[in-house]
Amino acid sequence: MTPADPLAHLGLRDPARFLAAYRAAFGSIHGAFTIDAALLFFMYGGLLAEADVRGATCEIGVHQGLSAIAVAALRGEGALFYGIDTFGAPRDIEASGGMSGDDRAFRANMSRFYADTSFVRVIAADSRTVAPSRVEGCSFFHVDGGHSADETKSDLALAAEATVEGGLVALDDYFNPSFPGVSEGAVRFLAERRGALVPLAVGHNKVIFQRAPPTGDLNARVAERYARLPHTRAVFDGAEVLVFGSAVAPHVDLDRSTPARLVTRDVTLRAEIRPRVRLLEAAPGAVVDLPLRMWNRSDIPFAWSDAPFGLSYQLYRADESVERYENARLWFFPPLDPGVDREMVVPVVAPERPGDYVVAVDVVWEGICWLRERGSAVPRVPLRVE
């Protein structure tokens, strides 16, 4: 017996290539959204559906549909997608920093990916005037509307009321310094509605909350299913959250993945580092330059992000015990792409005590790993302090 297609109810034009085609659309559909944010939505939304939490989906601030295409793919069988947008009213332009919606472009872009868009319900209104009963039964709700404190607080209240227990609410721009009203409004909501929304994840300009009471430990399932995806942990509003500070897309096989289940892949992490000198000499406590040439032999760039890559070193004594493990980083500005090389100079701070030491040079993926932990070779340069 052939198992049922878990995507059949979505009505996708090309289910097998949906994610690859969607990624390509980021060059032709305007919107402040990223493929990495979409993959976070699919990661959490897919696992939530496996826990039998399925329903409608909703987005406040659909603009031209770039993120709505992803949010609509998280709806349950027979469920609707609600798109709330003022579509160009002056107050929307002012509140959203100039990004007004376009109803015709939105519908056209949805039709690029969905053969039948009868599941789409457009609500052309200020979200503050929308009653929860108009968008109830949501298992995923994306808040990306007006960015003032009052609008954010109101939108989160709507999302909390319209989302089913255990459902997910994603908030845009909470950590964006250009829109402090978003964090202000969210803090006010979280303080007044303590426990209504529990934060789960932070990454790619989104915070993902879960409507209380939660359905199982979703973060534990994410960490188990997607162990290959680099992440760190933090505490936000009293809850432990997973922080996805670096790109997700390089670790996902888009040709084999679906909105219901991502397929991860191994990513090679290697740096080839060639010191230009064989011996360093320095006075106690002095700084001596270590010139080197390095190549990025990885599958991904060495770049700045919330989990940046940096060049650094460890100091060892002659008996191989550690003298100083943590040292300054040289961040990769601009990024060092795969296969590209660069001349760099590492300023090494000599120990205060005279003696013979060793400088071990390595690349650190901050908060994730040192590349030697992934099999990368580490050159060692003797340091004589006298």
HELIX and SHEET records of a PDB file:
HELIX    1   1 ALA A    8  LEU A   10  5                                   3    
HELIX    2   2 PRO A   15  ARG A   17  5                                   3    
HELIX    3   3 PHE A   18  ALA A   24  1                                   7    
HELIX    4   4 ALA A   25  GLY A   27  5                                   3    
HELIX    5   5 ILE A   35  GLU A   50  1                                  16    
HELIX    6   6 LEU A   66  ALA A   72  1                                   7    
HELIX    7   7 PRO A   90  ALA A   95  1                                   6    
HELIX    8   8 ASP A  103  PHE A  113  1                                  11    
HELIX    9   9 SER A  127  THR A  129  5                                   3    
HELIX   10  10 PRO A  132  ARG A  134  5                                   3    
HELIX   11  11 ALA A  149  ALA A  162  1                                  14    
HELIX   12  12 PRO A  180  GLU A  192  1                                  13    
HELIX   13  13 LEU A  218  ARG A  225  1                                   8    
HELIX   14  14 ALA A  249  HIS A  251  5                                   3    
HELIX   15  15 LEU A  371  ARG A  374  5                                   4    
SHEET    1   A 9 VAL A 120  ALA A 124  0                                        
SHEET    2   A 9 PHE A  81  ASP A  85  1                                        
SHEET    3   A 9 ALA A  56  ILE A  60  1                                        
SHEET    4   A 9 CYS A 138  VAL A 143  1                                        
SHEET    5   A 9 THR A 163  ASP A 172  1                                        
SHEET    6   A 9 LYS A 206  ARG A 211 -1                                        
SHEET    7   A 9 LEU A 197  GLY A 203 -1                                        
SHEET    8   A 9 ALA A 239  PHE A 244  1                                        
SHEET    9   A 9 THR A 232  PHE A 236 -1                                        
SHEET    1   B 3 ALA A 271  PRO A 275  0                                        
SHEET    2   B 3 VAL A 287  ASN A 296 -1                                        
SHEET    3   B 3 ASP A 341  VAL A 349 -1                                        
SHEET    1   C 5 LEU A 280  ALA A 282  0                                        
SHEET    2   C 5 ARG A 380  VAL A 385  1                                        
SHEET    3   C 5 GLY A 355  TRP A 365 -1                                        
SHEET    4   C 5 PHE A 309  ARG A 317 -1                                        
SHEET    5   C 5 VAL A 322  ARG A 324 -1                                        
SHEET    1   D 4 LEU A 280  ALA A 282  0                                        
SHEET    2   D 4 ARG A 380  VAL A 385  1                                        
SHEET    3   D 4 GLY A 355  TRP A 365 -1                                        
SHEET    4   D 4 CYS A 369  TRP A 370 -1                                        
SHEET    1   E 5 LEU A 280  ALA A 282  0                                        
SHEET    2   E 5 ARG A 380  VAL A 385  1                                        
SHEET    3   E 5 GLY A 355  TRP A 365 -1                                        
SHEET    4   E 5 PHE A 309  ARG A 317 -1                                        
SHEET    5   E 5 LEU A 330  TRP A 331 -1                                        
END                                                                             
